[in-house]
Amino acid sequence: MAITSLPHPDTRPAPWHQRLTARLHRSDPGPDGVDLGIAVVCFAAFTVPVLVGATTGHGSPPAIAALGAAVVAPLIVRRRWPLAVLVAVTVVLCLAAVLGVRFTPWVSNAGPAFGVAVLTLADRWSRRESLLATVAALVAIYITAMVAAPLHPDQDQNFVELFIAIPAWLAGDMLRTRRDYRNSLAAQQLRQAEEAERRIRAEERLRVSRDVHDLISHTLSMVAVRSGVARLLIDEQPGEAREALSTIETASRSALRELRSVLAQIREPGPRDEPGEPGLAEITTLVEGLRHNGLTVEYDVVGAPVRYPALLETTVYRIVQEALTNVVKHAQTDRARIEIRHAPRELTVSIADDGQVTHSAGQPAISEGSGLGLVGMRERVSLFGGRLDAGPRPEGGFAVIARFPLDTDDHV
Protein backbone atom coordinates (compact mmCIF):
# COMPACT_ATOMS: atom_id res chain seq x y z
CA MET A 1 0.00 0.00 0.00
CA ALA A 2 1.51 3.29 -1.02
CA ILE A 3 1.68 6.01 1.58
CA THR A 4 1.50 9.56 0.31
CA SER A 5 2.93 12.19 2.62
CA LEU A 6 0.80 15.28 3.04
CA PRO A 7 2.44 18.64 2.39
CA HIS A 8 3.40 20.61 5.46
CA PRO A 9 1.19 23.61 6.06
CA ASP A 10 2.74 26.98 5.25
CA THR A 11 3.45 28.59 8.62
CA ARG A 12 5.00 31.76 7.18
CA PRO A 13 3.16 34.95 8.14
CA ALA A 14 0.95 36.47 5.48
CA PRO A 15 2.04 39.70 3.79
CA TRP A 16 1.18 42.90 5.64
CA HIS A 17 -1.44 43.97 3.12
CA GLN A 18 -3.29 40.64 3.48
CA ARG A 19 -3.28 40.92 7.28
CA LEU A 20 -4.51 44.51 7.00
CA THR A 21 -7.34 43.49 4.67
CA ALA A 22 -8.34 40.63 6.97
CA ARG A 23 -8.45 42.94 9.96
CA LEU A 24 -10.47 45.55 8.11
CA HIS A 25 -13.03 42.91 7.17
CA ARG A 26 -13.06 41.22 10.56
CA SER A 27 -16.47 41.11 12.21
CA ASP A 28 -15.80 42.86 15.52
CA PRO A 29 -18.54 44.08 17.86
CA GLY A 30 -20.50 46.95 16.37
CA PRO A 31 -21.40 50.25 18.00
CA ASP A 32 -23.36 50.14 21.21
CA GLY A 33 -24.47 52.48 23.95
CA VAL A 34 -21.01 52.63 25.50
CA ASP A 35 -19.32 53.77 22.28
CA LEU A 36 -22.01 56.35 21.64
CA GLY A 37 -21.76 57.54 25.24
CA ILE A 38 -17.98 57.99 24.98
CA ALA A 39 -18.38 60.13 21.84
CA VAL A 40 -21.13 62.27 23.38
CA VAL A 41 -19.22 62.81 26.64
CA CYS A 42 -16.05 63.81 24.80
CA PHE A 43 -17.95 66.36 22.70
CA ALA A 44 -19.93 67.71 25.64
CA ALA A 45 -16.92 67.99 27.96
CA PHE A 46 -14.40 69.51 25.56
CA THR A 47 -16.21 71.24 22.67
CA VAL A 48 -19.51 72.47 24.10
CA PRO A 49 -17.76 74.74 26.68
CA VAL A 50 -15.95 76.47 23.80
CA LEU A 51 -19.19 76.88 21.84
CA VAL A 52 -21.08 78.43 24.76
CA GLY A 53 -18.20 80.74 25.61
CA ALA A 54 -17.29 79.14 28.94
CA THR A 55 -13.71 78.79 27.71
CA THR A 56 -11.78 80.39 24.91
CA GLY A 57 -11.07 78.78 21.58
CA HIS A 58 -10.04 79.78 18.08
CA GLY A 59 -12.13 79.82 14.96
CA SER A 60 -15.76 80.38 14.06
CA PRO A 61 -18.46 78.51 15.98
CA PRO A 62 -19.48 76.43 12.94
CA ALA A 63 -15.87 75.37 12.38
CA ILE A 64 -15.43 74.56 16.07
CA ALA A 65 -18.64 72.50 16.14
CA ALA A 66 -17.82 70.72 12.90
CA LEU A 67 -14.26 69.76 13.86
CA GLY A 68 -15.29 68.92 17.44
CA ALA A 69 -17.98 66.56 16.13
CA ALA A 70 -15.68 65.15 13.46
CA VAL A 71 -13.00 64.16 15.97
CA VAL A 72 -15.39 62.25 18.27
CA ALA A 73 -17.78 60.75 15.70
CA PRO A 74 -15.34 57.97 14.63
CA LEU A 75 -15.22 56.73 18.24
CA ILE A 76 -18.69 55.25 17.73
CA VAL A 77 -17.18 52.51 15.51
CA ARG A 78 -13.84 52.30 17.34
CA ARG A 79 -14.08 48.57 18.13
CA ARG A 80 -15.03 47.53 14.59
CA TRP A 81 -12.43 49.57 12.71
CA PRO A 82 -9.82 50.74 15.24
CA LEU A 83 -7.16 51.63 12.67
CA ALA A 84 -9.59 53.67 10.58
CA VAL A 85 -10.73 55.50 13.72
CA LEU A 86 -7.14 56.41 14.65
CA VAL A 87 -6.52 57.64 11.10
CA ALA A 88 -9.72 59.72 11.12
CA VAL A 89 -8.93 61.31 14.49
CA THR A 90 -5.38 62.08 13.35
CA VAL A 91 -6.64 63.68 10.11
CA VAL A 92 -9.08 65.90 12.04
CA LEU A 93 -6.35 67.04 14.46
CA CYS A 94 -3.98 67.81 11.57
CA LEU A 95 -6.72 69.69 9.69
CA ALA A 96 -7.59 71.74 12.77
CA ALA A 97 -3.94 72.67 13.26
CA VAL A 98 -3.59 73.81 9.63
CA LEU A 99 -6.86 75.79 9.73
CA GLY A 100 -6.00 77.36 13.08
CA VAL A 101 -9.16 76.07 14.77
CA ARG A 102 -8.99 75.11 18.41
CA PHE A 103 -12.18 73.31 19.41
CA THR A 104 -11.05 72.39 22.95
CA PRO A 105 -9.85 74.61 25.77
CA TRP A 106 -6.35 73.13 25.50
CA VAL A 107 -3.43 73.82 23.21
CA SER A 108 -3.15 71.50 20.16
CA ASN A 109 -6.78 70.46 20.77
CA ALA A 110 -5.70 68.12 23.55
CA GLY A 111 -8.53 65.80 24.49
CA PRO A 112 -9.46 62.18 25.09
CA ALA A 113 -10.42 61.34 21.48
CA PHE A 114 -6.84 60.60 20.42
CA GLY A 115 -6.18 58.61 23.60
CA VAL A 116 -9.34 56.53 23.17
CA ALA A 117 -8.40 55.75 19.56
CA VAL A 118 -4.86 54.67 20.54
CA LEU A 119 -6.13 52.53 23.45
CA THR A 120 -8.66 50.75 21.26
CA LEU A 121 -6.08 50.00 18.58
CA ALA A 122 -3.60 48.60 21.13
CA ASP A 123 -6.39 46.47 22.63
CA ARG A 124 -7.60 45.07 19.29
CA TRP A 125 -4.40 44.71 17.26
CA SER A 126 -1.05 43.09 17.92
CA ARG A 127 1.65 44.95 19.83
CA ARG A 128 3.89 45.56 16.84
CA GLU A 129 1.12 46.75 14.52
CA SER A 130 -0.54 49.03 17.05
CA LEU A 131 2.80 50.55 18.07
CA LEU A 132 3.75 51.30 14.45
CA ALA A 133 0.35 52.88 13.77
CA THR A 134 0.54 55.02 16.91
CA VAL A 135 4.04 56.23 16.07
CA ALA A 136 2.94 57.07 12.52
CA ALA A 137 -0.02 59.06 13.87
CA LEU A 138 2.22 61.01 16.27
CA VAL A 139 4.71 61.77 13.50
CA ALA A 140 1.90 63.07 11.28
CA ILE A 141 0.55 65.29 14.06
CA TYR A 142 3.98 66.70 14.94
CA ILE A 143 4.90 67.45 11.32
CA THR A 144 1.55 69.19 10.88
CA ALA A 145 2.11 71.19 14.07
CA MET A 146 5.52 72.39 12.83
CA VAL A 147 3.94 73.41 9.51
CA ALA A 148 1.01 75.17 11.25
CA ALA A 149 3.18 77.13 13.70
CA PRO A 150 4.36 79.70 11.09
CA LEU A 151 0.86 79.90 9.59
CA HIS A 152 -0.73 80.89 12.90
CA PRO A 153 1.91 82.64 15.01
CA ASP A 154 -0.76 83.84 17.42
CA GLN A 155 -1.51 80.27 18.49
CA ASP A 156 0.69 77.98 20.56
CA GLN A 157 1.60 74.47 19.52
CA ASN A 158 2.90 71.68 21.80
CA PHE A 159 3.52 67.96 21.76
CA VAL A 160 0.94 66.99 24.35
CA GLU A 161 -0.35 64.10 22.15
CA LEU A 162 2.76 62.12 23.08
CA PHE A 163 1.83 62.22 26.78
CA ILE A 164 -1.71 61.16 25.87
CA ALA A 165 -0.62 58.33 23.56
CA ILE A 166 1.90 56.64 25.89
CA PRO A 167 -0.45 55.77 28.80
CA ALA A 168 -3.30 55.02 26.38
CA TRP A 169 -1.17 52.56 24.39
CA LEU A 170 0.16 50.91 27.57
CA ALA A 171 -3.37 50.51 28.95
CA GLY A 172 -4.66 49.02 25.69
CA ASP A 173 -1.70 46.64 25.39
CA MET A 174 -2.24 45.51 28.99
CA LEU A 175 -5.92 44.79 28.28
CA ARG A 176 -5.03 42.79 25.17
CA THR A 177 -2.30 40.83 26.99
CA ARG A 178 -4.66 40.01 29.85
CA ARG A 179 -7.37 38.86 27.45
CA ASP A 180 -4.91 36.71 25.48
CA TYR A 181 -3.69 35.17 28.73
CA ARG A 182 -7.21 34.30 29.79
CA ASN A 183 -7.94 32.84 26.36
CA SER A 184 -4.77 30.73 26.51
CA LEU A 185 -5.76 29.44 29.95
CA ALA A 186 -9.23 28.55 28.69
CA ALA A 187 -7.75 26.78 25.67
CA GLN A 188 -5.31 24.89 27.89
CA GLN A 189 -8.10 23.80 30.22
CA LEU A 190 -10.11 22.65 27.21
CA ARG A 191 -7.16 20.62 25.92
CA GLN A 192 -6.64 19.09 29.36
CA ALA A 193 -10.33 18.20 29.57
CA GLU A 194 -10.22 16.59 26.13
CA GLU A 195 -7.07 14.66 27.05
CA ALA A 196 -8.65 13.47 30.30
CA GLU A 197 -11.75 12.38 28.39
CA ARG A 198 -9.64 10.46 25.87
CA ARG A 199 -7.75 8.77 28.72
CA ILE A 200 -10.98 7.83 30.48
CA ARG A 201 -12.41 6.43 27.25
CA ALA A 202 -9.25 4.39 26.66
CA GLU A 203 -9.38 2.98 30.19
CA GLU A 204 -13.07 2.22 29.76
CA ARG A 205 -12.43 0.39 26.48
CA LEU A 206 -9.71 -1.64 28.18
CA ARG A 207 -12.01 -2.54 31.05
CA VAL A 208 -14.84 -3.47 28.69
CA SER A 209 -12.48 -5.63 26.62
CA ARG A 210 -11.46 -7.48 29.79
CA ASP A 211 -15.08 -8.05 30.74
CA VAL A 212 -15.94 -9.31 27.27
CA HIS A 213 -12.90 -11.59 27.29
CA ASP A 214 -13.81 -13.05 30.69
CA LEU A 215 -17.44 -13.53 29.72
CA ILE A 216 -16.84 -15.08 26.31
CA SER A 217 -13.98 -17.28 27.54
CA HIS A 218 -16.03 -18.66 30.42
CA THR A 219 -19.19 -19.26 28.39
CA LEU A 220 -17.52 -20.78 25.35
CA SER A 221 -15.42 -23.09 27.54
CA MET A 222 -18.54 -24.39 29.23
CA VAL A 223 -20.39 -24.69 25.90
CA ALA A 224 -17.47 -26.63 24.41
CA VAL A 225 -17.37 -29.05 27.35
CA ARG A 226 -21.14 -29.62 27.55
CA SER A 227 -21.58 -29.91 23.79
CA GLY A 228 -18.90 -32.61 23.77
CA VAL A 229 -20.77 -34.44 26.52
CA ALA A 230 -24.03 -34.15 24.58
CA ARG A 231 -22.38 -35.51 21.43
CA LEU A 232 -21.06 -38.56 23.26
CA LEU A 233 -24.31 -39.31 25.10
CA ILE A 234 -26.92 -38.44 22.51
CA ASP A 235 -27.33 -42.06 21.36
CA GLU A 236 -26.88 -44.02 24.59
CA GLN A 237 -28.24 -41.55 27.16
CA PRO A 238 -30.51 -39.04 25.43
CA GLY A 239 -31.74 -37.70 28.78
CA GLU A 240 -28.23 -36.66 29.80
CA ALA A 241 -27.70 -35.17 26.35
CA ARG A 242 -30.88 -33.10 26.66
CA GLU A 243 -29.74 -31.89 30.08
CA ALA A 244 -26.39 -30.83 28.63
CA LEU A 245 -28.11 -28.99 25.78
CA SER A 246 -30.43 -27.29 28.27
CA THR A 247 -27.41 -26.19 30.29
CA ILE A 248 -25.84 -24.79 27.13
CA GLU A 249 -29.03 -22.87 26.35
CA THR A 250 -29.28 -21.45 29.87
CA ALA A 251 -25.64 -20.43 29.95
CA SER A 252 -25.86 -18.85 26.50
CA ARG A 253 -28.86 -16.76 27.47
CA SER A 254 -27.13 -15.66 30.66
CA ALA A 255 -23.99 -14.77 28.71
CA LEU A 256 -26.01 -12.72 26.26
CA ARG A 257 -27.62 -10.78 29.10
CA GLU A 258 -24.21 -10.07 30.65
CA LEU A 259 -22.76 -9.13 27.27
CA ARG A 260 -25.58 -6.65 26.67
CA SER A 261 -24.98 -5.22 30.12
CA VAL A 262 -21.26 -4.75 29.39
CA LEU A 263 -21.81 -3.23 25.96
CA ALA A 264 -24.50 -0.91 27.32
CA GLN A 265 -21.76 0.89 29.25
CA ILE A 266 -20.18 2.23 26.06
CA ARG A 267 -23.44 3.41 24.49
CA GLU A 268 -24.91 6.84 24.88
CA PRO A 269 -26.83 7.32 28.14
CA GLY A 270 -30.41 6.18 27.86
CA PRO A 271 -33.01 4.10 29.65
CA ARG A 272 -31.27 1.64 31.91
CA ASP A 273 -33.39 -1.47 31.60
CA GLU A 274 -30.39 -3.78 31.47
CA PRO A 275 -29.29 -5.53 34.67
CA GLY A 276 -26.27 -4.18 36.50
CA GLU A 277 -22.82 -5.73 36.52
CA PRO A 278 -22.36 -8.89 38.59
CA GLY A 279 -20.99 -8.63 42.11
CA LEU A 280 -20.33 -10.84 45.14
CA ALA A 281 -23.95 -11.94 45.33
CA GLU A 282 -23.81 -13.36 41.81
CA ILE A 283 -20.89 -15.66 42.63
CA THR A 284 -23.38 -18.13 44.12
CA THR A 285 -25.25 -18.28 40.80
CA LEU A 286 -21.97 -18.77 38.97
CA VAL A 287 -21.02 -21.65 41.26
CA GLU A 288 -24.44 -23.28 40.91
CA GLY A 289 -24.15 -23.15 37.13
CA LEU A 290 -20.79 -24.89 37.21
CA ARG A 291 -22.10 -27.52 39.59
CA HIS A 292 -24.81 -28.33 37.05
CA ASN A 293 -22.03 -28.73 34.51
CA GLY A 294 -20.40 -31.48 36.56
CA LEU A 295 -17.80 -29.45 38.45
CA THR A 296 -17.85 -29.86 42.21
CA VAL A 297 -17.23 -26.44 43.76
CA GLU A 298 -16.89 -25.71 47.46
CA TYR A 299 -17.79 -22.13 48.22
CA ASP A 300 -16.90 -20.68 51.64
CA VAL A 301 -17.28 -17.15 52.96
CA VAL A 302 -15.20 -16.23 56.03
CA GLY A 303 -16.01 -13.10 57.99
CA ALA A 304 -18.89 -10.71 57.87
CA PRO A 305 -19.45 -9.36 54.35
CA VAL A 306 -20.03 -5.64 53.93
CA ARG A 307 -20.99 -3.48 50.99
CA TYR A 308 -18.04 -2.71 48.77
CA PRO A 309 -17.82 -0.40 45.76
CA ALA A 310 -19.56 -1.87 42.72
CA LEU A 311 -16.34 -1.92 40.67
CA LEU A 312 -14.54 -3.91 43.38
CA GLU A 313 -17.34 -6.47 43.58
CA THR A 314 -17.37 -6.84 39.79
CA THR A 315 -13.60 -7.34 39.81
CA VAL A 316 -13.88 -10.13 42.39
CA TYR A 317 -16.63 -11.79 40.36
CA ARG A 318 -14.56 -11.65 37.16
CA ILE A 319 -11.51 -13.10 38.87
CA VAL A 320 -13.55 -16.01 40.24
CA GLN A 321 -15.14 -16.52 36.82
CA GLU A 322 -11.79 -16.51 34.99
CA ALA A 323 -10.17 -18.83 37.54
CA LEU A 324 -13.01 -21.34 37.33
CA THR A 325 -12.87 -21.15 33.54
CA ASN A 326 -9.20 -22.10 33.69
CA VAL A 327 -10.09 -25.01 35.97
CA VAL A 328 -12.59 -26.31 33.41
CA LYS A 329 -10.19 -25.85 30.50
CA HIS A 330 -6.81 -26.87 31.91
CA ALA A 331 -6.93 -28.47 35.37
CA GLN A 332 -8.15 -31.93 34.33
CA THR A 333 -10.20 -32.21 37.50
CA ASP A 334 -13.80 -31.96 38.61
CA ARG A 335 -13.18 -30.31 42.00
CA ALA A 336 -12.46 -26.70 42.95
CA ARG A 337 -12.68 -24.58 46.07
CA ILE A 338 -13.52 -20.89 46.45
CA GLU A 339 -12.94 -18.93 49.62
CA ILE A 340 -13.77 -15.25 50.14
CA ARG A 341 -12.35 -13.87 53.36
CA HIS A 342 -13.67 -10.56 54.69
CA ALA A 343 -11.35 -8.68 57.06
CA PRO A 344 -11.35 -5.06 58.26
CA ARG A 345 -8.26 -4.19 56.20
CA GLU A 346 -8.23 -6.75 53.42
CA LEU A 347 -10.53 -8.70 51.14
CA THR A 348 -9.00 -12.02 50.06
CA VAL A 349 -10.28 -14.24 47.27
CA SER A 350 -8.76 -17.67 46.62
CA ILE A 351 -9.65 -20.25 43.98
CA ALA A 352 -7.87 -23.61 44.10
CA ASP A 353 -8.16 -26.99 42.43
CA ASP A 354 -6.46 -30.37 42.83
CA GLY A 355 -5.83 -31.09 39.19
CA GLN A 356 -2.61 -32.12 37.49
CA VAL A 357 -0.34 -29.25 36.48
CA THR A 358 2.84 -29.33 34.45
CA HIS A 359 5.52 -26.73 35.08
CA SER A 360 7.39 -24.52 32.70
CA ALA A 361 9.53 -21.74 34.18
CA GLY A 362 7.37 -21.68 37.27
CA GLN A 363 4.16 -21.07 35.34
CA PRO A 364 1.31 -23.43 34.57
CA ALA A 365 1.30 -24.95 31.15
CA ILE A 366 -1.72 -23.80 29.17
CA SER A 367 -2.59 -25.90 26.20
CA GLU A 368 -5.15 -23.49 24.75
CA GLY A 369 -6.02 -19.86 24.93
CA SER A 370 -4.02 -16.66 24.69
CA GLY A 371 -2.91 -16.41 28.30
CA LEU A 372 -4.72 -13.10 28.74
CA GLY A 373 -6.72 -14.45 31.65
CA LEU A 374 -3.99 -14.24 34.32
CA VAL A 375 -2.66 -11.00 32.86
CA GLY A 376 -6.11 -9.46 32.98
CA MET A 377 -6.62 -10.62 36.58
CA ARG A 378 -3.32 -9.07 37.66
CA GLU A 379 -4.24 -5.79 35.97
CA ARG A 380 -7.63 -5.76 37.64
CA VAL A 381 -6.15 -6.35 41.09
CA SER A 382 -3.42 -3.74 40.54
CA LEU A 383 -6.06 -1.08 39.93
CA PHE A 384 -6.98 -1.41 43.61
CA GLY A 385 -3.37 -1.56 44.82
CA GLY A 386 -3.71 -5.28 45.54
CA ARG A 387 -1.67 -8.35 44.74
CA LEU A 388 -2.41 -11.49 42.76
CA ASP A 389 -0.57 -14.77 43.36
CA ALA A 390 -1.14 -17.56 40.87
CA GLY A 391 0.78 -20.79 40.66
CA PRO A 392 0.95 -24.50 41.47
CA ARG A 393 0.14 -25.67 45.00
CA PRO A 394 2.68 -27.77 46.94
CA GLU A 395 0.06 -30.43 47.61
CA GLY A 396 -0.99 -30.48 43.98
CA GLY A 397 -3.25 -28.47 41.77
CA PHE A 398 -3.26 -24.75 41.02
CA ALA A 399 -4.31 -21.76 43.12
CA VAL A 400 -5.19 -18.14 42.40
CA ILE A 401 -5.17 -15.78 45.39
CA ALA A 402 -6.16 -12.11 45.08
CA ARG A 403 -5.71 -9.69 47.97
CA PHE A 404 -7.39 -6.29 47.98
CA PRO A 405 -6.30 -3.78 50.66
CA LEU A 406 -9.19 -1.87 52.17
CA ASP A 407 -9.67 1.35 54.04
CA THR A 408 -12.74 3.06 55.43
CA ASP A 409 -13.52 4.66 52.07
CA ASP A 410 -13.95 1.21 50.49
CA HIS A 411 -16.91 0.45 52.77
CA VAL A 412 -20.03 2.10 51.40
Salt bridges, closest charged atoms under 4 A:
ASP10 OD2 - ARG12 NH2 3.00
ASP28 OD2 - ARG26 NH2 2.90
ASP32 OD2 - ARG79 NH2 2.58
ASP35 OD1 - ARG78 NE 2.93
ASP35 OD2 - ARG79 NH2 3.07
ASP123 OD2 - ARG124 NE 3.88
ASP123 OD1 - ARG179 NH1 2.72
GLU129 OE2 - ARG19 NE 3.28
GLU129 OE1 - ARG23 NE 3.06
ASP173 OD2 - ARG127 NH2 3.01
ASP173 OD1 - ARG176 NH2 2.44
ASP180 OD2 - ARG176 NH1 3.31
GLU195 OE1 - ARG198 NH2 2.60
GLU197 OE2 - ARG201 NH2 3.09
GLU204 OE2 - ARG207 NH2 2.72
ASP211 OD2 - ARG207 NH1 3.32
ASP211 OD1 - ARG318 NE 3.72
ASP211 OD1 - ARG380 NH2 2.45
ASP214 OD1 - HIS213 ND1 3.21
ASP214 OD2 - ARG380 NH2 3.17
GLU249 OE2 - ARG253 NH2 3.13
GLU258 OE1 - ARG318 NH1 3.20
GLU274 OE2 - ARG267 NH2 2.82
GLU277 OE2 - ARG207 NH1 3.10
GLU288 OE2 - ARG291 NH1 2.89
GLU298 OE2 - ARG335 NH2 3.11
GLU298 OE1 - ARG337 NE 3.78
ASP300 OD2 - ARG337 NH2 2.87
GLU339 OE1 - ARG337 NH2 3.41
GLU339 OE2 - ARG341 NH2 3.15
GLU379 OE1 - ARG210 NH2 2.56
ASP389 OD2 - ARG387 NE 3.41
ASP389 OD2 - ARG403 NH1 2.89
GLU395 OE2 - ARG393 NH2 2.60
